[in-house]
Amino acid sequence: MQNNFRPQGFSILPPVVKNLIIINGLLFLISVVLEERFGYNLNQNLGLYYPESTLFRPFQILTHIFMHGSFMHLFFNMFSLWMFGSALENHWGPKRFFIYYFVTGFGAAALHLGINAYEINQVKEVINAYLANPSYEAFYEIQQIDTRLFDVDQLQDFLRNWSTDKANPQYTQYSREIAEALLQRKLNVPTVGASGAVYGLLLAFGMLFPNTLLFMIFIPVPIKAKYFVMLYGLLELYQGISNNPGDNVAHFAHLGGMLFGFILIKYWNKTRRDTFY
């Protein structure tokens, strides 16, 4: 195992990293132009949807890795891709790095969709129970599903009106429509970004060069790569389990990238005992 990264024949911007950055940058620029000029949201077409969604297309499993929701989202992912990916591609070579990057990207999507399946099944149970016996009091359970799916002001206005006439069948019917619409909104939230693959790169860097000191703006002292990876992994796990209503980050996709990266490195290490990969 290598403790520190001391590259030989080091390339500041190796070919796979360079081309990934170019593709991501170009697609972001195209998405901005299409949105501003034609009102066409490329993220909504190339982002990854849950398979039950009517918006899901198989190619999104690949394309979502190249799409980003904002410039800062793109910048931090591409900076991390360059920072950690360059070291890994120089160490592994382009072919192995290419395989690793996309395995972790697809692995991130797989875990994210798995968690989505669990959450959506829970939403279905709550909504089906409500549709079977709707009432003003029972609607409280619907409100607990996910506040990000609601227009909060509109919902509060509706509840105030309904509270003055709880037996009104029109309000009851409207509450049914809200419940059904919530499920569709849950299904139709796209996931975009290279973050899952980037977290896989972070994991690999920590495993291959564990004692390399990293200097981070938000950490006042240098920290060894292995501890930085552990902290980031634990933070993502905590945030994913917390499920903060105001948080729109796919934390389990990040963990999926790290998990599949760990498995792949262990597999490579098992099959090539003369070299640690």
C-alpha positions as CSV (number, residue, x, y, z in Angstrom):
1,M,0.0,0.0,0.0
2,Q,1.2,3.4,-0.8
3,N,1.2,5.9,2.1
4,N,2.0,9.1,0.2
5,F,1.4,10.2,-3.3
6,R,4.7,10.7,-5.1
7,P,3.8,10.7,-8.9
8,Q,6.3,9.8,-11.6
9,G,5.6,11.1,-15.1
10,F,2.8,13.1,-13.6
11,S,0.3,14.9,-15.9
12,I,-1.5,17.9,-14.4
13,L,-4.6,17.2,-16.6
14,P,-4.6,13.5,-17.8
15,P,-6.8,12.6,-20.8
16,V,-9.9,11.1,-19.1
17,V,-10.1,13.8,-16.5
18,K,-9.6,16.5,-19.1
19,N,-12.3,15.1,-21.3
20,L,-14.8,14.6,-18.5
21,I,-14.3,18.2,-17.4
22,I,-14.8,19.4,-21.0
23,I,-18.0,17.3,-21.5
24,N,-19.5,18.4,-18.2
25,G,-18.6,22.1,-18.9
26,L,-20.0,22.0,-22.4
27,L,-23.3,20.4,-21.3
28,F,-23.7,22.9,-18.5
29,L,-23.2,25.8,-21.0
30,I,-25.6,24.2,-23.4
31,S,-28.2,23.8,-20.6
32,V,-27.9,27.5,-19.7
33,V,-28.3,28.7,-23.2
34,L,-31.3,26.4,-23.9
35,E,-33.0,27.6,-20.7
36,E,-32.4,31.3,-21.3
37,R,-33.1,31.3,-25.0
38,F,-35.8,28.7,-25.5
39,G,-37.1,27.9,-22.0
40,Y,-36.0,24.3,-22.5
41,N,-34.7,22.6,-19.3
42,L,-32.1,20.0,-20.3
43,N,-31.7,18.8,-16.7
44,Q,-35.4,17.7,-16.8
45,N,-34.7,15.5,-19.8
46,L,-31.3,14.2,-19.0
47,G,-31.6,13.9,-15.2
48,L,-32.3,10.6,-13.7
49,Y,-35.9,9.8,-12.7
50,Y,-37.3,6.9,-10.7
51,P,-38.2,4.1,-13.1
52,E,-41.9,4.3,-12.3
53,S,-42.0,7.9,-13.4
54,T,-43.4,8.6,-16.9
55,L,-40.4,10.8,-17.4
56,F,-37.9,8.0,-16.9
57,R,-35.7,7.0,-19.9
58,P,-33.0,4.3,-19.7
59,F,-30.3,6.7,-21.2
60,Q,-30.7,8.9,-18.1
61,I,-28.7,6.4,-16.1
62,L,-25.7,7.7,-18.1
63,T,-26.6,11.2,-18.9
64,H,-27.5,12.4,-15.4
65,I,-23.8,12.0,-14.4
66,F,-22.9,14.8,-16.8
67,M,-25.6,17.3,-15.8
68,H,-25.5,19.9,-12.9
69,G,-28.1,22.1,-11.3
70,S,-25.9,25.2,-10.8
71,F,-22.5,26.6,-11.6
72,M,-21.3,26.0,-8.0
73,H,-22.5,22.4,-8.2
74,L,-20.5,22.0,-11.4
75,F,-17.4,23.9,-10.1
76,F,-17.0,21.8,-6.9
77,N,-17.5,18.5,-8.7
78,M,-15.1,19.4,-11.5
79,F,-12.5,20.8,-9.0
80,S,-12.7,17.6,-7.0
81,L,-12.5,15.5,-10.2
82,W,-9.3,17.3,-11.1
83,M,-7.9,17.3,-7.6
84,F,-8.4,13.6,-6.8
85,G,-9.0,12.2,-10.3
86,S,-5.7,13.4,-11.8
87,A,-3.7,11.6,-9.1
88,L,-5.7,8.4,-9.6
89,E,-5.5,8.4,-13.4
90,N,-1.8,9.0,-13.3
91,H,-1.5,6.1,-10.9
92,W,-4.0,3.7,-12.6
93,G,-3.8,4.8,-16.2
94,P,-6.7,6.0,-18.4
95,K,-8.5,2.7,-18.9
96,R,-8.7,1.6,-15.3
97,F,-9.6,5.1,-14.2
98,F,-12.4,5.3,-16.8
99,I,-13.8,2.0,-15.6
100,Y,-13.7,3.1,-11.9
101,Y,-15.3,6.5,-12.6
102,F,-18.3,5.1,-14.3
103,V,-18.7,2.0,-12.0
104,T,-18.9,4.4,-9.1
105,G,-21.2,6.8,-10.9
106,F,-23.6,3.9,-11.8
107,G,-23.3,2.5,-8.3
108,A,-24.2,5.8,-6.8
109,A,-27.4,5.8,-9.0
110,A,-28.2,2.3,-8.0
111,L,-28.1,3.0,-4.3
112,H,-30.0,6.3,-4.7
113,L,-32.8,4.5,-6.7
114,G,-32.9,1.8,-4.0
115,I,-33.4,4.4,-1.3
116,N,-35.9,6.1,-3.5
117,A,-37.9,2.9,-3.8
118,Y,-38.1,2.5,-0.1
119,E,-39.2,6.1,0.4
120,I,-41.7,6.0,-2.4
121,N,-43.3,2.8,-1.1
122,Q,-43.7,4.5,2.3
123,V,-45.4,7.5,0.5
124,K,-47.7,5.1,-1.4
125,E,-48.8,3.4,1.9
126,V,-49.6,6.8,3.5
127,I,-51.5,8.1,0.4
128,N,-53.4,4.8,-0.2
129,A,-54.5,4.8,3.5
130,Y,-55.7,8.4,3.2
131,L,-57.5,7.8,-0.1
132,A,-59.4,4.9,1.5
133,N,-60.6,7.2,4.4
134,P,-60.1,10.9,3.7
135,S,-60.8,13.5,6.3
136,Y,-59.5,16.8,7.6
137,E,-57.9,15.1,10.6
138,A,-56.4,12.3,8.6
139,F,-54.8,14.8,6.1
140,Y,-52.2,15.5,8.8
141,E,-50.4,12.3,7.8
142,I,-50.2,13.6,4.2
143,Q,-48.6,16.9,5.4
144,Q,-45.8,14.9,6.9
145,I,-44.7,13.2,3.7
146,D,-42.2,15.8,2.4
147,T,-42.6,19.6,2.8
148,R,-40.4,20.1,-0.3
149,L,-43.3,18.7,-2.4
150,F,-45.8,21.3,-1.2
151,D,-46.5,24.9,-2.1
152,V,-46.6,25.8,1.6
153,D,-48.6,29.0,1.4
154,Q,-51.2,27.5,-0.9
155,L,-51.5,24.5,1.4
156,Q,-52.1,26.6,4.5
157,D,-54.8,28.6,2.7
158,F,-56.5,25.4,1.7
159,L,-56.4,24.0,5.3
160,R,-57.7,27.2,6.8
161,N,-60.7,27.1,4.4
162,W,-61.3,23.4,5.0
163,S,-61.2,23.8,8.8
164,T,-64.3,26.1,8.6
165,D,-66.3,23.5,6.7
166,K,-64.8,20.0,7.3
167,A,-67.8,18.1,5.9
168,N,-67.7,19.9,2.5
169,P,-67.2,17.2,-0.1
170,Q,-65.4,19.6,-2.5
171,Y,-62.6,20.1,0.0
172,T,-62.4,16.4,0.6
173,Q,-62.1,15.7,-3.1
174,Y,-59.5,18.4,-3.5
175,S,-57.5,16.8,-0.7
176,R,-57.6,13.5,-2.6
177,E,-56.2,15.3,-5.7
178,I,-53.4,16.8,-3.5
179,A,-52.5,13.4,-2.2
180,E,-52.3,11.8,-5.6
181,A,-50.3,14.8,-7.0
182,L,-47.8,14.4,-4.2
183,L,-46.9,10.9,-5.3
184,Q,-46.4,12.1,-8.9
185,R,-44.2,14.9,-7.6
186,K,-42.1,12.4,-5.6
187,L,-41.7,10.3,-8.7
188,N,-40.8,13.2,-11.0
189,V,-37.8,14.7,-9.1
190,P,-34.7,14.4,-11.3
191,T,-31.3,13.6,-9.9
192,V,-28.3,15.2,-11.6
193,G,-24.6,15.5,-11.0
194,A,-21.3,13.7,-11.0
195,S,-21.1,13.8,-7.2
196,G,-21.5,10.0,-6.7
197,A,-18.5,9.3,-9.0
198,V,-16.5,12.1,-7.3
199,Y,-17.1,10.6,-3.9
200,G,-15.9,7.4,-5.3
201,L,-12.7,9.2,-6.4
202,L,-12.4,10.6,-2.9
203,L,-12.7,7.1,-1.4
204,A,-10.1,5.7,-3.8
205,F,-7.6,8.5,-3.0
206,G,-8.0,7.9,0.7
207,M,-7.4,4.2,0.2
208,L,-4.4,4.5,-2.1
209,F,-2.7,7.5,-0.5
210,P,-4.0,7.3,3.1
211,N,-1.3,9.4,4.7
212,T,-1.2,12.2,2.1
213,L,-1.9,15.5,3.9
214,L,-4.8,17.5,2.5
215,F,-5.2,21.2,3.1
216,M,-8.9,22.3,3.0
217,I,-10.2,25.8,3.4
218,F,-12.9,24.8,5.8
219,I,-10.5,22.7,8.0
220,P,-7.9,25.0,9.8
221,V,-5.2,22.2,10.0
222,P,-3.8,19.7,7.4
223,I,-5.6,16.4,7.6
224,K,-4.6,12.9,6.4
225,A,-6.6,11.7,3.4
226,K,-7.8,8.6,5.2
227,Y,-9.3,10.7,8.1
228,F,-10.8,13.2,5.6
229,V,-12.6,10.3,3.8
230,M,-13.9,8.9,7.0
231,L,-15.2,12.2,8.2
232,Y,-16.9,12.9,4.8
233,G,-18.4,9.4,4.7
234,L,-19.8,9.7,8.3
235,L,-21.2,13.2,7.5
236,E,-23.0,11.9,4.4
237,L,-24.4,9.0,6.3
238,Y,-25.7,11.3,9.1
239,Q,-27.2,13.8,6.7
240,G,-28.8,11.0,4.6
241,I,-30.4,9.4,7.7
242,S,-31.5,12.8,9.1
243,N,-33.5,13.4,5.9
244,N,-33.7,17.2,6.5
245,P,-36.8,18.6,4.6
246,G,-34.8,21.5,3.3
247,D,-32.0,19.4,2.0
248,N,-32.1,18.5,-1.7
249,V,-28.8,16.7,-1.8
250,A,-28.7,13.0,-2.7
251,H,-26.5,11.9,0.2
252,F,-27.1,8.2,-0.4
253,A,-25.9,8.6,-4.0
254,H,-22.6,9.9,-2.5
255,L,-22.4,6.9,-0.2
256,G,-23.2,4.7,-3.2
257,G,-20.2,6.0,-5.1
258,M,-18.0,5.3,-2.1
259,L,-19.4,1.9,-1.5
260,F,-19.0,0.7,-5.0
261,G,-15.6,2.2,-5.2
262,F,-14.5,0.3,-2.1
263,I,-15.9,-3.0,-3.5
264,L,-14.2,-2.4,-6.9
265,I,-10.8,-1.6,-5.3
266,K,-11.0,-4.6,-3.1
267,Y,-11.8,-6.8,-6.1
268,W,-8.9,-5.4,-8.1
269,N,-6.6,-5.9,-5.1
270,K,-7.8,-9.5,-4.7
271,T,-7.1,-10.3,-8.4
272,R,-3.7,-8.4,-8.5
273,R,-1.9,-9.1,-5.2
274,D,1.4,-7.8,-6.6
275,T,-0.1,-4.3,-6.8
276,F,-2.5,-2.5,-4.6
277,Y,-5.4,-1.0,-6.6
